[in-house]
Amino acid sequence: MADPIAVVPVVGAPAPRFELPNQHGENISLADFQGAKHVVLYFYPRALTPGCTVQACALRDSREALVGAQTVVLGVSPDPLARLLRFVEKHSLDFDLLSDVEHRVAKAYGTWKPKKFMGREFIGQHRSTFIIDREGILRHMMPKVRTRHHHDEVLSWISENL
């Protein structure tokens, strides 16, 4: 198995820029929020799976606190647009899910890398979160995320630091 080049973004430096289609096929970029909103950019392996659903629904249910903190949520996965739209509709998600089928953004954030699951090794999406301030500066990285507590950790860090 070829090991991808490990890229690790740096806290305090500009976050890697991106533009990806959302569940409706509209292009969303990090620059869309610059000067206006903080961004919680979270990477997850696959829409409509149990862990990813728990994580997404908890973020959905945290909307009021996130809006109060002038923060937008963007989820990124290697899923095609149709699967993302089903995920959004099935769970009434109120934030954009971005399709990174070529893994360009995941590689830029260092989340597309070797994994092990049930004794099998492969290259895949690691569950990770990045908090980016209004100016596009990466302020916090969460390289290992627990789905049930992810939203609490995100809200806690934002309330204490932004």
GUZA-917358 format. One line per 10 residues: number of its first residue (from 1); for each residue x, y, z of N, C-alpha, C. Coordinates in pm, 1 decimal, always signed. Layout:
BEGIN
NUM) X Y Z X Y Z X Y Z  ...
***
This chain:
BEGIN
1) +84.9 -117.4 +0.0 +0.0 +0.0 +0.0 +89.2 +123.4 +0.0  +66.0 +211.8 -95.1 +142.6 +335.3 -103.5 +98.4 +430.0 +5.8  +193.6 +485.6 +75.5 +164.1 +578.8 +182.9 +154.2 +719.6 +124.5  +40.0 +789.5 +143.7 +30.4 +925.1 +91.4 +124.8 +1016.6 +168.1  +162.7 +1124.0 +104.8 +248.1 +1222.0 +170.6 +168.0 +1282.8 +285.2  +223.0 +1276.4 +404.5 +152.6 +1329.1 +521.9 +163.6 +1480.6 +524.9  +49.4 +1545.2 +515.9 +41.7 +1689.8 +526.3 -20.4 +1719.2 +661.2  +38.3 +1809.5 +734.2 -18.6 +1847.4 +861.8 -32.5 +1999.4 +863.5  -155.9 +2048.8 +864.8 -173.3 +2194.4 +874.6 -116.1 +2244.6 +1007.3  -88.4 +2372.3 +1014.3 -24.8 +2430.2 +1131.6 -119.7 +2527.6 +1200.4
11) -143.0 +2505.7 +1328.8 -224.3 +2598.8 +1406.6 -154.8 +2734.2 +1407.7  -230.5 +2839.7 +1382.2 -176.4 +2975.3 +1377.6 -141.6 +3021.1 +1237.0  -144.6 +2929.2 +1141.4 -116.4 +2961.9 +1001.0 -248.9 +2963.8 +923.6  -247.5 +3022.3 +804.0 -369.6 +3018.1 +722.9 -412.2 +2873.4 +696.8  -540.7 +2848.4 +710.7 -595.5 +2715.6 +683.1 -586.5 +2688.5 +533.6  -563.7 +2564.3 +494.9 -562.5 +2532.1 +351.6 -694.6 +2573.9 +286.1  -684.4 +2644.0 +175.8 -802.5 +2692.5 +103.4 -865.5 +2576.5 +26.8  -995.0 +2587.4 +3.7 -1064.5 +2483.0 -71.1 -1191.0 +2537.6 -134.6  -1238.4 +2464.8 -231.5 -1369.5 +2486.5 -291.5 -1422.0 +2349.5 -331.8  -1538.8 +2314.2 -279.0 -1600.1 +2184.2 -306.0 -1750.6 +2202.0 -325.3
21) -1813.8 +2109.4 -398.7 -1959.5 +2117.2 -413.4 -2030.1 +2065.5 -287.4  -2140.5 +2133.1 -253.2 -2221.9 +2085.9 -141.5 -2326.2 +1986.9 -192.2  -2415.0 +1944.6 -103.9 -2515.7 +1844.4 -136.5 -2607.5 +1885.7 -251.5  -2614.4 +2015.6 -282.6 -2697.3 +2065.6 -392.9 -2615.3 +2092.6 -518.9  -2484.2 +2063.6 -513.5 -2397.7 +2088.4 -628.2 -2346.3 +2231.1 -636.0  -2371.7 +2311.1 -533.5 -2323.4 +2450.1 -529.7 -2181.8 +2451.0 -472.1  -2092.5 +2527.6 -533.2 -1955.2 +2534.8 -484.0 -1948.4 +2620.2 -357.9  -1884.1 +2566.5 -256.3 -1862.7 +2633.5 -128.2 -1712.1 +2641.7 -107.4  -1664.3 +2759.6 -68.0 -1521.2 +2774.0 -41.7 -1499.1 +2832.9 +96.3  -1381.7 +2812.8 +148.9 -1346.5 +2871.0 +277.6 -1354.5 +3023.4 +269.2
31) -1317.3 +3078.3 +155.4 -1319.7 +3223.7 +136.9 -1460.3 +3282.1 +149.9  -1564.1 +3201.2 +129.2 -1702.3 +3249.1 +142.3 -1732.1 +3302.7 +282.1  -1658.1 +3257.1 +382.3 -1686.4 +3292.0 +520.9 -1585.4 +3389.4 +580.5  -1480.8 +3420.5 +504.9 -1374.3 +3505.3 +556.7 -1427.8 +3643.4 +592.4  -1392.0 +3688.9 +711.6 -1436.0 +3818.4 +760.3 -1574.0 +3815.8 +824.1  -1646.4 +3703.6 +812.3 -1784.0 +3699.5 +861.5 -1809.0 +3590.5 +965.1  -1759.7 +3470.0 +942.7 -1792.6 +3355.6 +1028.3 -1668.7 +3272.9 +1059.9  -1669.7 +3214.3 +1179.0 -1572.8 +3110.3 +1211.2 -1624.0 +2984.1 +1142.7  -1535.2 +2889.1 +1117.2 -1573.8 +2766.7 +1048.0 -1530.2 +2644.7 +1129.3  -1625.1 +2553.7 +1150.4 -1594.4 +2421.7 +1202.5 -1594.5 +2330.8 +1081.1
41) -1477.5 +2287.6 +1040.1 -1460.9 +2200.9 +924.0 -1434.5 +2060.8 +976.0  -1533.4 +1973.1 +957.1 -1514.2 +1838.1 +1009.8 -1515.9 +1735.5 +897.5  -1424.2 +1641.4 +908.2 -1408.1 +1533.8 +810.6 -1463.7 +1406.2 +871.6  -1543.5 +1334.0 +794.3 -1603.1 +1209.6 +842.5 -1597.4 +1106.3 +730.7  -1595.6 +978.7 +765.2 -1573.4 +874.1 +665.1 -1685.3 +851.4 +563.9  -1811.8 +846.6 +610.6 -1917.2 +809.6 +516.1 -2054.1 +850.6 +568.1  -2128.7 +920.6 +485.7 -2263.9 +962.9 +520.6 -2354.9 +842.4 +540.7  -2456.0 +861.2 +626.5 -2561.0 +763.2 +651.5 -2513.5 +639.8 +728.4  -2398.1 +648.1 +793.1 -2351.2 +539.8 +878.6 -2379.2 +579.5 +1023.7  -2385.3 +483.7 +1115.7 -2424.5 +516.4 +1253.8 -2339.8 +625.1 +1321.5
51) -2207.6 +611.1 +1320.8 -2123.1 +709.8 +1387.5 -2131.2 +847.0 +1324.2  -2133.5 +850.7 +1192.1 -2140.8 +978.8 +1121.7 -2275.8 +1045.8 +1144.2  -2380.3 +965.7 +1159.0 -2513.2 +1020.3 +1184.9 -2519.4 +1081.1 +1324.8  -2466.2 +1011.6 +1424.7 -2462.6 +1065.5 +1561.3 -2390.0 +1199.0 +1562.5  -2275.3 +1203.7 +1497.5 -2194.0 +1325.3 +1494.7 -2268.5 +1439.7 +1425.8  -2325.1 +1414.3 +1309.6 -2393.5 +1518.7 +1233.2 -2518.1 +1569.5 +1306.0  -2596.1 +1479.3 +1362.3 -2719.0 +1520.4 +1431.5 -2688.3 +1602.1 +1556.9  -2582.1 +1569.0 +1626.6 -2543.7 +1647.7 +1744.3 -2500.7 +1788.3 +1703.8  -2432.1 +1801.4 +1592.0 -2396.2 +1934.7 +1543.2 -2522.3 +2010.9 +1500.1  -2613.9 +1941.8 +1435.0 -2741.5 +2002.8 +1396.0 -2813.8 +2055.7 +1520.2
61) -2816.0 +1976.0 +1624.5 -2886.3 +2013.8 +1746.5 -2814.4 +2123.9 +1824.6  -2692.1 +2156.1 +1786.2 -2613.3 +2262.5 +1849.7 -2622.5 +2393.2 +1773.1  -2711.8 +2398.8 +1678.7 -2722.7 +2515.1 +1588.5 -2730.0 +2648.2 +1663.0  -2814.9 +2656.9 +1762.4 -2834.7 +2784.0 +1832.4 -2703.5 +2835.1 +1892.4  -2629.9 +2749.1 +1959.3 -2502.2 +2788.9 +2019.2 -2400.3 +2826.2 +1912.2  -2398.3 +2752.3 +1802.2 -2303.0 +2781.5 +1694.3 -2335.3 +2914.0 +1626.4  -2462.4 +2938.8 +1600.2 -2503.6 +3066.5 +1540.3 -2467.8 +3180.9 +1634.1  -2491.9 +3161.7 +1764.4 -2456.1 +3263.6 +1863.2 -2307.2 +3292.9 +1866.1  -2227.3 +3194.4 +1831.8 -2081.3 +3210.6 +1828.3 -2033.0 +3251.7 +1688.9  -2127.0 +3288.0 +1602.3 -2095.8 +3328.3 +1464.5 -2008.7 +3224.1 +1394.6
71) -2053.9 +3100.3 +1404.1 -1978.9 +2987.1 +1350.8 -2065.7 +2904.7 +1257.8  -2008.7 +2865.7 +1145.4 -2074.9 +2779.9 +1048.5 -2007.1 +2643.1 +1051.1  -2085.4 +2538.9 +1025.2 -2033.9 +2402.3 +1020.7 -2030.8 +2356.3 +875.3  -1921.2 +2292.2 +837.1 -1907.8 +2229.2 +705.6 -1855.9 +2088.1 +727.1  -1928.2 +1989.1 +676.2 -1883.7 +1851.3 +683.9 -1823.1 +1809.1 +551.0  -1714.8 +1734.2 +555.3 -1646.2 +1689.8 +433.7 -1630.4 +1538.5 +436.4  -1668.6 +1473.8 +325.7 -1650.2 +1329.0 +312.1 -1622.9 +1296.1 +166.1  -1579.1 +1173.4 +139.7 -1556.1 +1133.2 +0.7 -1684.0 +1089.1 -70.6  -1799.8 +1112.4 -10.2 -1927.3 +1068.8 -68.2 -1967.1 +1150.2 -191.2  -2038.9 +1087.1 -284.9 -2094.1 +1160.9 -398.8 -2211.1 +1249.4 -353.6
81) -2246.2 +1346.8 -435.8 -2349.2 +1443.9 -401.2 -2482.7 +1379.8 -365.7  -2525.9 +1279.2 -439.7 -2656.9 +1217.4 -415.0 -2663.6 +1158.3 -274.3  -2556.7 +1096.4 -229.0 -2555.4 +1038.5 -94.0 -2560.3 +1149.0 +12.0  -2488.8 +1259.6 -12.9 -2491.1 +1371.8 +81.2 -2631.3 +1431.2 +91.4  -2698.7 +1445.6 -21.8 -2833.9 +1500.6 -21.2 -2928.7 +1409.3 +57.2  -2917.0 +1279.5 +38.0 -3000.1 +1185.6 +115.8 -2974.1 +1199.7 +265.8  -2848.2 +1215.9 +302.8 -2809.2 +1232.1 +443.3 -2873.1 +1358.0 +501.4  -2860.1 +1469.1 +429.1 -2916.7 +1596.6 +473.8 -3068.2 +1585.6 +488.7  -3133.8 +1528.7 +388.2 -3280.6 +1519.4 +390.9 -3329.7 +1422.2 +498.7  -3265.7 +1308.0 +511.2 -3309.8 +1207.0 +608.3 -3299.9 +1256.7 +752.0
91) -3196.5 +1337.6 +781.7 -3172.4 +1380.5 +919.2 -3193.2 +1531.0 +939.9  -3253.8 +1597.7 +843.1 -3282.6 +1742.0 +852.8 -3159.0 +1820.9 +895.4  -3046.9 +1791.4 +833.6 -2923.2 +1862.4 +865.7 -2933.1 +2005.0 +811.3  -2888.9 +2100.6 +889.4 -2903.4 +2242.1 +853.0 -2768.8 +2308.0 +821.4  -2674.8 +2228.9 +776.2 -2544.9 +2281.1 +735.0 -2500.4 +2205.5 +610.5  -2402.3 +2262.6 +541.7 -2355.8 +2203.3 +416.6 -2263.9 +2085.3 +439.8  -2285.0 +1982.5 +358.4 -2194.1 +1869.5 +349.0 -2124.6 +1880.6 +214.6  -1994.2 +1866.9 +213.7 -1914.5 +1886.4 +93.2 -1859.3 +1754.0 +43.2  -1863.9 +1737.9 -87.8 -1819.2 +1614.8 -152.5 -1674.3 +1628.2 -198.1  -1587.8 +1546.2 -141.1 -1444.2 +1547.0 -172.2 -1406.4 +1410.9 -231.3
101) -1469.5 +1375.5 -343.4 -1450.1 +1242.3 -400.5 -1306.8 +1217.7 -446.5  -1233.9 +1321.2 -479.8 -1094.2 +1304.9 -522.4 -996.7 +1319.5 -405.8  -1047.7 +1346.4 -285.6 -969.2 +1352.6 -162.3 -869.5 +1468.4 -159.3  -886.3 +1567.3 -244.4 -791.2 +1679.7 -248.8 -789.2 +1758.0 -117.6  -906.5 +1790.8 -66.6 -912.5 +1870.0 +56.4 -870.1 +1784.5 +176.1  -913.5 +1660.4 +179.5 -872.9 +1570.9 +288.2 -720.1 +1557.3 +291.9  -657.8 +1546.5 +177.2 -510.9 +1537.7 +173.5 -447.1 +1667.7 +221.6  -505.7 +1782.5 +183.4 -451.5 +1912.7 +225.4 -459.7 +1930.2 +376.9  -559.2 +1867.0 +439.4 -575.8 +1876.1 +584.5 -516.0 +1755.5 +657.6  -456.2 +1663.1 +582.7 -389.5 +1548.7 +643.6 -482.1 +1443.7 +700.8
111) -606.2 +1436.6 +650.0 -703.0 +1341.0 +704.6 -724.4 +1219.3 +615.6  -664.7 +1218.0 +498.2 -674.0 +1102.4 +407.7 -542.9 +1027.2 +419.9  -545.7 +918.5 +496.0 -421.2 +849.1 +527.8 -449.7 +704.5 +566.7  -346.6 +626.6 +592.0 -367.2 +485.4 +626.3 -454.5 +466.5 +749.8  -537.8 +362.2 +743.2 -627.1 +325.0 +853.5 -625.4 +174.3 +867.7  -671.6 +128.8 +981.5 -692.9 -14.6 +1004.3 -835.3 -32.3 +1052.2  -902.3 -133.9 +998.3 -1036.8 -166.4 +1041.7 -1055.8 -316.4 +1029.4  -1084.9 -380.9 +1140.2 -1105.6 -525.0 +1143.7 -988.8 -601.4 +1081.1  -866.8 -555.8 +1113.9 -747.1 -622.4 +1067.4 -704.8 -588.4 +925.5  -783.1 -508.9 +857.1 -753.4 -471.0 +719.2 -691.2 -331.3 +716.2
121) -586.0 -314.5 +637.6 -523.2 -183.3 +621.3 -561.1 -125.2 +486.8  -590.8 +4.8 +486.8 -628.6 +74.8 +363.8 -610.1 +224.8 +385.0  -617.4 +299.1 +276.1 -612.2 +444.9 +283.8 -756.0 +493.4 +293.1  -783.9 +579.9 +389.2 -920.6 +626.6 +405.7 -930.0 +755.7 +483.9  -1053.1 +799.5 +500.5 -1083.2 +924.9 +569.0 -1080.9 +906.3 +720.1  -998.8 +984.2 +788.3 -996.9 +985.6 +934.2 -1092.5 +1092.4 +984.2  -1161.1 +1063.2 +1092.2 -1255.2 +1156.6 +1153.2 -1173.6 +1262.7 +1227.7  -1178.0 +1385.7 +1178.5 -1098.7 +1495.1 +1234.8 -1175.5 +1625.7 +1218.7  -1144.0 +1722.7 +1304.7 -1210.9 +1852.9 +1299.3 -1108.1 +1963.9 +1309.6  -1136.8 +2073.1 +1236.3 -1050.8 +2190.3 +1234.6 -1138.0 +2312.4 +1259.9
131) -1093.3 +2399.4 +1350.0 -1166.6 +2522.4 +1376.9 -1084.7 +2636.8 +1320.7  -1149.7 +2712.6 +1232.3 -1084.9 +2819.5 +1156.0 -1154.0 +2950.8 +1192.4  -1075.9 +3054.0 +1221.3 -1137.2 +3181.1 +1260.6 -1184.4 +3260.6 +1138.7  -1246.3 +3374.7 +1166.3 -1302.6 +3459.3 +1059.6 -1200.2 +3504.8 +956.8  -1076.2 +3510.7 +997.2 -971.5 +3558.4 +905.6 -908.2 +3443.9 +827.0  -957.7 +3323.1 +845.1 -905.3 +3208.6 +771.2 -783.7 +3143.6 +835.6  -760.0 +3174.9 +962.5 -645.9 +3118.2 +1034.7 -691.4 +2992.3 +1109.4  -616.3 +2886.3 +1095.6 -645.4 +2762.9 +1166.8 -613.4 +2783.6 +1314.8  -714.9 +2770.6 +1399.1 -698.2 +2796.1 +1542.6 -692.3 +2670.6 +1628.1  -751.9 +2561.1 +1580.0 -754.4 +2440.5 +1663.3 -773.4 +2317.9 +1575.7
141) -706.4 +2208.7 +1612.9 -721.5 +2081.3 +1542.3 -765.0 +1975.1 +1641.7  -857.8 +1891.9 +1598.2 -903.3 +1778.3 +1676.6 -880.3 +1654.7 +1590.6  -761.0 +1593.2 +1600.8 -726.5 +1483.0 +1510.0 -797.9 +1351.5 +1539.4  -846.0 +1333.3 +1658.8 -919.7 +1210.5 +1693.0 -1049.2 +1254.3 +1758.2  -1158.0 +1224.3 +1691.9 -1288.3 +1272.1 +1736.9 -1373.8 +1156.0 +1785.9  -1438.2 +1175.6 +1899.0 -1536.6 +1079.8 +1950.3 -1674.3 +1131.7 +1908.1  -1747.5 +1054.9 +1832.6 -1871.4 +1104.3 +1772.4 -1973.4 +1154.2 +1874.0  -1990.0 +1085.2 +1983.4 -2092.8 +1123.6 +2082.0 -2062.3 +1255.0 +2153.7  -1935.4 +1290.1 +2167.1 -1898.0 +1409.1 +2243.1 -1838.4 +1519.2 +2156.1  -1832.1 +1496.0 +2027.4 -1769.8 +1590.5 +1935.2 -1828.1 +1730.5 +1948.7
151) -1959.8 +1743.2 +1943.3 -2024.2 +1874.7 +1948.4 -1992.5 +1947.4 +2079.3  -1988.6 +1875.1 +2190.8 -1956.0 +1937.7 +2319.1 -1812.9 +1990.9 +2319.4  -1720.2 +1912.3 +2265.3 -1580.8 +1955.2 +2259.3 -1564.7 +2076.8 +2168.9  -1635.3 +2078.1 +2055.7 -1630.2 +2191.8 +1963.6 -1685.3 +2316.9 +2032.2  -1802.8 +2306.1 +2091.7 -1865.5 +2422.0 +2156.6 -1781.3 +2473.0 +2273.4  -1725.3 +2383.4 +2350.3 -1641.9 +2422.7 +2462.9 -1519.7 +2500.7 +2414.2  -1452.4 +2447.0 +2311.6 -1331.9 +2514.4 +2263.3 -1367.8 +2652.0 +2205.8  -1474.3 +2659.9 +2129.9 -1515.2 +2789.2 +2070.3 -1548.0 +2890.2 +2180.6  -1625.3 +2848.7 +2281.1 -1666.4 +2943.1 +2386.1 -1547.2 +2991.9 +2467.9  -1445.3 +2911.3 +2482.6 -1328.6 +2949.1 +2560.2 -1222.6 +3024.8 +2481.1
161) -1226.3 +3013.8 +2348.5 -1113.8 +3066.6 +2270.0 -1147.7 +3164.6 +2158.4  -1271.8 +3170.1 +2115.3 -1303.0 +3261.8 +2003.3 -1396.0 +3373.5 +2047.4
***
